[in-house]
Amino acid sequence: MHPIKTLLAALAATLSFQGSAQADVCSDPALAEVRYQSLRVQLQTGAEPADLVAFMAQVRAIAILSWHHKGRDAVARDGFVVNAIAACIGRGRCGLSRDGALSQSLYDDLNAGFPNNVFGRMMYERPPTTAMRFARETFECTAQPVAAATTGDRSSSLTPAEQQMIETVIAYQEERFEDAYRTAAPLCDGGMEAACHLAGDIKKREGTPEALSLARAHFAAACAQDMALACYEQGLLLFMSRGGPEDLVGARAAFRLGCEGDHVAACGGYAELLYSGRGGPLDYVEAARVGTIACDGEDPVGCFFLGLIAEREGRRADMLAFQERGCRLGFQQSCAIAEYVYGASAQAEGSHIEAYLHFVSGCERDGGAYSALLCMGAAQAASRPDVDISEDVIEGHLQRACDLGQADACDMLEQNSWRP
């Protein structure tokens, strides 16, 4: 349910705080590289950080520090840094003077693969003092950065495990999954939760029963160290009987831990099990509480179950609002329910063609049993004389309902009892 980008974000968050507490990113190139890699991964997730302004300030500050530590020629080959610096120049921020033409030249050069080496020809050998001040203030550095980049040992502040984790993340990003797993597994055994999650994800990708069994174990190890995303992934495998038998008690426990760690999709999974009473006691009150956390965090499953709870309580307007929100977030079952409500309302008002259109829309969605019911509704509405839909189309609605598990539709097709 969650894309790989979420994993990368979690790994980035872990790497962001690796390294020696004796130095800072302004004075230590190795620590700057760790922070650089973490921010680069976060940018690749496509997910908006909680504080976008602060995050972008860090991106631009690390670009300036990379420029300082690595030197102009190295940075000129790094699209991440050039892009961030171009954004600073285009806005006159980060201690750099505003220059729209230079900013555009950098972007153009970046997109064209640096054929003209604009960065090398037009930028400073070292960032100006005002830019360095911006970088130091952003990262609250206590030390003045060293004056020049070096080509010597840049790993003095990193433990071997931390350096291996950086190499593992890079291998993962480059889709060298066997290499990444080869180092991630022992790092996981050594207690590095991000490595456990990465190892679990690699085995989940393989998808064989044996690999999924290992994925369960790796996710469980990371979850035991309070990594909320791993708890969610572990719960999902247990819930879906992947890598072993279904374990709803275990899934419920894993989703709960993930939810307590502020992972909204885990809250959605926990709400589902609370609402259904699977894996533990049924609890509508707690389901509503964690479902609200999930829905507010834009997890559609939470919105879906909030809608079901609202319907149980007779709050029809709230039910529709939650299902519409779940639909906007891409949850097809919510879309199907919303279409049913609209179709039923239109039908009650005598607008049978409008009702039919809503039922067809819901029928065509991937809404499981809800879509099956809508297909039945579409077939029934289409049979009215004032709707005037061909028998072939009606038969198609019934066939889809049958394919989606609606036994009545299968019986009607078999007995040919639906024809006028």
N, C-alpha and C positions, 0 to 999 in steps of 0.2 A: 504493500500500500504506500510505503514511503519511498521516494526515489533515492538513488544513490547520492544525490546532492546533499541530503540530510546527513548521511554518514560523513561526508567530507567536512561539513560544518562542525560536527562533533569532534572529529579528529583535529580540526583547526583550533577549536576551543581548548583541547588538551595541550596541543603544542604551544599555544600562546603563552603558557606559563612554565614551560620547561626551561632549564638552564640555571646557571649559578645565580644565587642571590647576592654574590659579592660584586657584581658588575651590572651595567645597564646597557640597553641597546645602543645608546649613543657612543659608548666608549668601547664596546666589545663587538667586533664584526661577527663572531659566532652567534651571539645572542640576537643580533640584528637579523642574521640569516634565518634563525628559528622563527622570529616574529614575521619576517618577510614571507616565509613559506606558509605560515598559518593564515595570514591575511590573503595571500594569493588563493589558497584553497577556499576560503570563505567567499571571495568574489566569484569563484567558479560555481558556488552552490546556486546562485541566482536568488537566494532567499534574502529578504530585507532584514538587516539586523534590528534589534530592539531600539537602538539609538543610532540612526543612520548618519547623523551629523558627526557624532564622535567616531564612528567607524570610518567614515571617509577621511576624517582628519588623520586617523592612524594610517590609512592607506597612503596618503600623500606624504606624511612624515616619514614612513618607512621607505618611500621612494627616494626622498632626499637623503636619508641615511645610507641607503644602498648606493646611491650616486657618490656619496662621500667615501664610504668604505671600499667600494669596488673600483672606483675610478670611472672616468667618462667612457672609455672604450668598452668596458664590460657592460655598463648600463645601457649603452647605445644598442646593444644586442638584446636587450630585455624589454619586450613590449609592455609588460606590466608596469615597469617603472616609467617608461617614456609616456605611456597613456596617463598615468597619475600626474606626472609633471606637466604635461600638456594641459590637463584640466586646471592645474594651479595657475599656469601662465594665462590661460584663456579668461580666468576670473580675477587675476591680479591678487591671488591669495598665496598662502604658505610662505610668505616672505619674498615672493618673486614678483617682479614688475609685470603689469598687464601688457600683453602683446598679442593681439588677436591673430596677426599674420604669422608670427612664430608658432603660436599654438596650433593653427591650422596646418602649417608646414610639418609640424611634428606628427599630427594625426595622419596627414597624407603620406608621410614617409613611413609611418608605422604600417598603414594599410598596404603600401606598395613594397614592403619588405626591405626598407632602408636603402633603396638604390642610390639616393643622393646624400645619405649620411648627414641629414640636416642637424641631428643632435650633435654630431662630432664637430661640424663646422660652426655652429651658431651658439652652442651652449658653453658655459664656463667649464674649465677643467675641474674645478671644485664648486660646490654650491655656495652662493654668497652667504655672508654672516647672518643676514636677516632670515634666510631660509633655514639655516641651522638652528637659529633661535626658536623658530616655529617648531622644528622637529624635537628639540630638547623640551620645550614646554608641553608638547603633546604627550610625550612619554614620561614627563616629570623626571627627567634625567638629573642626576646630581653631579655628574662629572662632565667636563669639557671633552668633546670627542677628540680622538687622536688626529693628527694633522694629515695623514696620508694613508692611502690604502696599502696593504701589504700582501705579498704573495706567499707568506709563510704559513705556519700552522694556524688555522682559523677555528680550531675545535677545542681550545684550551679550557673553555668554560663548560663544555658539554661532557656528560658522562658517555661512555661507550654505548649504553642503551639508548640515550637520547639521540646520539648521532645515527644509530641504526634505525631509530624510529623515523627520522627525517628521510633517510634513504628508502625506507619502506613505503612511506607516503608517496615519495616521488615515483617509485616503481608502480605503485597502485594507480597513480594519476596517468602514467604512461601505458596502463593496461598490461603491464608485465606481471600478471597475477600470480604465476607460479613463484617468481622471485619474491614478490611481496609476501606471499604466505610463508615461504621458507624462512624469512626473518621475523614475520609477525608472530608465528606460533611460539617460538621460544621466548620472545618478548612478553607474550601473554602469560606464559608459564612463570615468568619473572615478576608478574604483578602489574604490568602496564595495561590499564583498562582499554585505552584506545587501540592498542595492538590486538587485544582480545576481540574487540568489535570488528576491526578490519579483517581479522582472520575469519570471524564468523560470516562476514559479508562475502568474502571470497568463496567460502564453502557453500553458502546459500546460492551464489551464482552458478556453481557447478550443477546443483540440483539433483544429484543422485541421492538415493536413500542414505548411503554411507556418508556422503559429504554433508547432507542436511543434519545427520546425527552429530557430526563434529560441530556444525554451526550452532546447534542447540547448546552444546557444551561451552563453546567460546562465548556466546551471548550470555549464558548464565554466569560465567566467570566475570564478565564486565559488569553485569547487573549487580552481582554481589559486591562490587566496588562502587555502587551508587551511580552508574552510568545509565541515565534514564532511557536514552535511545536504545541501548542494548536490552533493557528490560522489555521495552515495547517489541523489539524483534524476537526476543525469546518467547514472549506471550503469543505472538502471531504464529510462530512455528508450532507451539503446543496447541493452540486453538484450532489450527488448520490440519492437524495430524501430519505434519511434515517432519521427517527425520525421526519418526517414532509414532507411537499411538497417541490419540487425542488425550489431552490432559487438561481438562477445564479448570480443575482446582489450581494446578500450576499456572495456567494461563491467567487466571483471575489474580493470583498473587503477583505475577510478573507485571501485569497491567497496572495493578495498584501501586507497586513500587515506582513504575515509570511515571504514573500520574503524580505521585508525591514529589517526583523530581521535575515536575512542570513540563512533561512531554504531552502535548495536547492529544495526539493520536492514541497514546496509551490511556488517557482519560476517556476517550471515545470507546475504546475496547472494554474498559472497565465498566462504563455505563451500560454497555450492551449486556454484559454478563450479570450485572446487578438487576437490570430490568427484566431479564428472562429467568433469573433465579438459577442459572447454570453455574456450576463450580462453587456454589455457596448459596446462602439465603437470598431470597428475593427482597429487594429494598428499593422501593420507588423514590424515597426521599433522598437517599445517597446517590441513586442513579441521576436524579435531577441536579444534584449539587455538582457532581463530576461532569455530567453532560453539559452543564452551563460553562464550566471551565473549558471543555473541549470546543464547544460551539463558539464561545467568545474568542478562542484561539484559531478559529476558522477550520476546525476539523468537522467535516460534514456528518460523520457518524454521530457525534454528539448532538448536532442539530436535529438529526433524524429521530433520535430517541427522546429528545425533549418534545418533539412534535407528538410522538406516540403517548407520552405522559400527559401532555396537554389535552389530547383527545380523550384519554381515560377520565380526565377531570372535567370534561365538558367545555373546555376553553377552545372553542372551534377556531376563533380568529387567531389565537396564539399558535394553535396547531398548524394552520395554514402558513403563518409567518415563518415558523421554524422550518417547515418543509420547503418553502420557497428559498430560504437561505441555504438549506442543504443542497437544493438543486443548483443554485448559483455556484456553489462550491464543487459541483460535479458529481453529486451522489444521485445515481439514477433512480433509486427507490424513492427518494424524496420527490424527484421530478414526477414519477408515476402517481404518487399520492396526490400531489398538487393538481395534476391534470384530471384525476378522478373527481376531486372536489369541484373544479371548474366545470367539468362535464356534467356532473350530477346537478349542479346549480342551474346550468343552462337547460338541462332536460326538464327540471321542475318548472321552469319558466316557459316551457313549450318550444324552446329554440333547439330543435332536434338536430339540425345541421351543425350548429355550433357545438352541441354536445358531442356529435360524432367526430368532429375535428379534434376536440380535446382527447377523446378516447383513443383515436388513432395515434395521436402524438405520444400518449403514454404507452400504447401497445408497442410502438416501435422502439421504445427505450429498453435498456438492459436492466429492467427493474424487477426481474425474477417473478415471484408469485403475484406481485402487484401489477406488473405488466400483463400477466396472463389474464387477470380479472378485467383489465382495460380492453384487452382484445375481445373478450366475451361481450363487454359493453359496446364495443365498436360494431361487432357483428349484429347485436340486437338493434342498435340504433340504425344501422344500415338497412335493416329489413323493413323499416317504416316506409310507406309509400311516398311521403313528402321528402325523403332523403335521396331516394333514387340512385342506389349503388348497385352495380352489377353483381350477379351471383358468384362470379369468379373471385371478385374482391372479398365478398363476405366469406367465401370458403377459405380464402387466404388468411383472414383474421382468425377464423376458428382453428386453422392448422397451426398458426403461431401459438395460440392459446394452448393447444394440445402439446406442442413441442416444449412449452414452458411448464408443463406439468398439470394443466387444468383437465382433470379427468372428464368432466361434463362435456367439454369441447370434443375430446376424443370419442366419447360415446355418440355425440351428435353426428360427427363425421362418419363413424362406422355404420350407424343406422340410417344415415342420410335423412335424418329427421328435421334438419334445419331448413330444408327447402319449403317454400310456400305450398 
